[in-house]
Amino acid sequence: MPPRSRRSRNQAGANGGRTQGAEVAAAGAARRADEAPAELPPELAEGVEAFLAFLELEKGSSRNTLDAYERDLHQCADFLSGKGMRGWAEVPTAALSDWLYALTAQGLSVASLARKLSVLRAFFRHLLREGGRSDDPTAMLAGPKLRRRAPDTLNEREVARLLEAPDPTDPHGVRDRAILELAYSSGLRAGELAGLMLTQVDLENGFVRVFGKGSKERIVPVGESARRAIEAYLGAARPTLVRARTGSALFLSDRGGALSRKTIWALVRRHAARAGLEKPVKTHLLRHSFATHLLSGGADLRAIQEMLGHASITTTQIYTAVETRRVLAEHEKFHPRNRRR
């Protein structure tokens, strides 16, 4: 993709509202200078850039969040540009509705449509606050009905098979066992596992400091099995992966650098196949299993919310659906009045 020209926040302010500081735009533009999408009319592009800079520097949004917002807003801006619009101040509700309808006609999923509408609403609320608009054109948009499906999980036997799949005689297997144990013990995301530093892990006291979405810090307990697995990795496996330029990353690749999220995804899938698990296993499935098994064991929902790093309890409540489903299945299976005569 061609590089985006670097513009100051003052230029973006023509469409984005009050100037928040030239350093905001400079940081936002520099962050994505080499990976911008196709050229857009200046006012449309500047409005998006100012919003992304605001999210990055004022809200501390993660890189993944910024990239997702950028893709959605540039897709919308490209559609609007094709309709002859040159700035966000002139965009009516009907044009946004037309964009969402066009995506629906292309077969986009309900979940993706809901996400794009959520991005639009956040963007136009920002424009409204900053004086870039006097109204919110998304206020009258009706979103698709999104039914939240209970997440898939592994049962305890399946988790045990997965955790035992890595080869304990190979340094990579010892490393992978530590990663899997920690993912299940503490409910960490792949990106959080990849970004862990040695100083964030306190095995003596049994906890890990995690920097999650938006660089928000949380303290999560580390279970005994995970602690033993990490100790084994630090004692016998990590030293074999250290190279001349190795830093303080906890989990190392063959080159001595920190593992990437993609590598962690791949090793989870590889060990799931080795364990003979038929369902598609991703790192997030261990996170779902962690939360569901805690809830089944009687853990408080608020405590689970804190350990997962969810900003809202509503997000965590999805796991109650999994537990309810399990209870209903047990009732159906074992209650005497449910048995067929």
Summary of the structure (lengths in Angstrom):
residues: 341
radius of gyration: 23.7
end to end distance: 67.4
largest distance: 77.8
contacts: 1028
relative contact order: 0.08
helix: 60%
strand: 5%
